[in-house]
Amino acid sequence: MQLKITLLIICVVSDQPDVLFLLHDLARMLRLDADRRAGCHGLTRAQWVILFWLDRQPGLSQKELAEILEVEPITVARLIDRLEEHGMVERRADPGDRRVWRLHLLAPARPVLDALMEERASLVAHTTMGLDGKTIAIVGAALARMKVNVVAGLRERERQLMPQETA
């Protein structure tokens, strides 16, 4: 019933779909699906994302990974602890800075990551079902542009809220 009410509210406001509602709902549903898919492999979505990034960029520091994921470094540390317990990730000291840990995938992560990449491909295929390649490219470009716009707006508002320097 709640879904019908939400759709009714969207339709009352305009006869066109509300892009913000659709983006929010789609992102929420994708997170739910990804949570379920990761759970089938004994992981959380956050752990899946960490494995993905470490496969893409081996040797990231915990701090760099936290910045990419937009979470606190302690959150990454706890997630890495769990992945380390499963033998999937190891911390290696940074040769240039003994305070920094570099993160690397271990062999047991590979089959899980491969399975998760198949899950990702399935999720993309299901999400884009019925859309041709040109439409998918247009949607991707539009979403990337929207992200740039939102980031620029956030930065501008931050700049406006910063205390003005006195001359």
C-alpha positions in Angstrom: 0.0 0.0 0.0 2.8 2.4 0.8 4.2 2.1 -2.8 0.8 3.0 -4.2 0.6 6.1 -2.0 4.1 7.2 -3.1 3.2 6.8 -6.8 -0.1 8.7 -6.2 1.8 11.6 -4.6 4.2 11.6 -7.6 1.4 11.6 -10.1 -0.6 14.3 -8.3 2.4 16.7 -8.4 2.9 16.2 -12.2 1.9 14.0 -15.0 5.6 13.4 -15.6 7.7 11.0 -13.4 9.6 12.9 -10.8 13.3 12.3 -11.5 14.4 12.8 -7.9 11.9 10.2 -6.6 12.8 7.8 -9.4 16.6 8.2 -8.7 16.1 7.7 -5.0 13.8 4.7 -5.4 16.1 3.1 -7.9 19.2 3.6 -5.8 17.4 2.1 -2.8 16.2 -0.9 -4.7 19.7 -1.5 -6.2 21.2 -1.3 -2.7 18.7 -3.9 -1.5 19.4 -6.2 -4.4 23.2 -5.8 -4.0 22.8 -6.5 -0.2 21.0 -9.8 -1.0 23.5 -10.8 -3.7 26.5 -10.0 -1.4 24.8 -11.9 1.4 24.6 -15.0 -0.7 28.4 -15.0 -0.7 28.8 -14.4 3.0 29.6 -10.7 2.6 28.0 -7.3 3.0 27.6 -4.8 0.2 30.3 -2.7 1.8 32.7 -5.6 1.8 31.8 -6.3 -1.8 32.7 -2.6 -2.7 36.0 -2.9 -0.9 37.0 -6.0 -2.8 36.0 -4.3 -6.0 38.2 -1.3 -5.3 41.1 -3.3 -4.1 40.9 -5.4 -7.3 40.8 -2.2 -9.3 43.5 -0.3 -7.3 45.7 -2.7 -5.3 47.6 -1.1 -2.5 45.1 1.6 -1.5 45.6 2.8 2.0 42.7 2.6 4.5 42.4 6.4 4.4 42.3 6.5 0.6 39.6 3.8 0.6 37.6 5.6 3.2 37.7 8.8 1.0 36.6 6.8 -2.1 33.7 5.2 -0.1 32.9 8.4 1.7 33.0 6.8 5.1 35.1 7.3 8.2 38.5 5.5 8.3 37.4 3.5 11.4 34.5 2.0 9.3 37.0 0.8 6.7 39.3 -0.5 9.4 36.5 -2.7 10.8 35.4 -3.9 7.4 39.0 -4.8 6.6 39.3 -6.6 9.9 36.5 -8.9 8.8 37.9 -9.5 5.4 41.3 -10.2 6.9 39.6 -12.8 9.2 38.3 -14.5 6.1 41.7 -14.5 4.5 40.7 -12.3 1.6 42.7 -9.1 2.4 45.9 -8.3 4.0 47.4 -5.1 5.4 51.0 -4.4 4.4 53.1 -1.7 5.9 53.8 1.3 3.6 57.5 1.4 3.0 57.5 5.2 3.0 55.3 5.7 6.1 55.0 3.2 8.9 51.7 4.7 10.0 50.0 3.7 6.7 48.6 0.3 5.9 48.4 -0.7 2.2 45.6 -3.1 1.4 46.0 -6.1 -0.9 43.7 -8.9 -2.0 44.7 -12.5 -1.2 44.1 -15.6 -3.3 40.9 -16.6 -1.4 39.3 -13.4 -2.5 39.5 -14.1 -6.2 36.7 -16.8 -6.5 34.4 -14.7 -4.4 35.2 -11.5 -6.4 34.7 -13.4 -9.6 31.3 -14.6 -8.4 30.4 -11.0 -7.3 31.4 -9.7 -10.7 29.0 -12.1 -12.2 26.3 -10.9 -9.8 27.1 -7.3 -10.8 26.8 -8.2 -14.5 23.5 -9.8 -13.8 22.3 -6.8 -11.9 23.3 -4.5 -14.7 21.6 -6.7 -17.3 18.4 -6.9 -15.2 18.4 -3.2 -14.5 18.9 -2.2 -18.2 16.6 -4.9 -19.6 14.6 -3.5 -22.5 17.0 -0.6 -23.1 19.2 -0.5 -26.2 22.9 0.5 -26.1 22.3 4.0 -27.3 19.7 4.6 -24.5 22.0 3.1 -21.9 24.8 5.5 -23.1 22.5 8.5 -22.9 21.2 7.6 -19.4 24.8 7.0 -18.3 25.9 10.4 -19.6 22.9 12.1 -18.1 23.5 10.6 -14.7 27.2 11.5 -14.8 26.2 15.1 -15.7 23.7 15.2 -12.8 26.4 14.0 -10.4 28.7 16.7 -11.6 26.0 19.3 -11.1 25.2 18.1 -7.6 28.9 18.0 -6.6 29.4 21.5 -8.0 26.3 22.8 -6.1 27.5 21.2 -2.8 30.9 22.8 -3.2 29.4 26.2 -4.0 27.2 26.0 -0.9 30.1 24.9 1.2 32.1 27.9 -0.1 29.2 30.2 0.7 28.9 28.9 4.3 32.6 29.2 5.0 33.5 32.2 7.2 34.6 35.1 4.9 38.3 36.0 5.2 38.8 39.5 6.6 41.1 41.8 4.7 
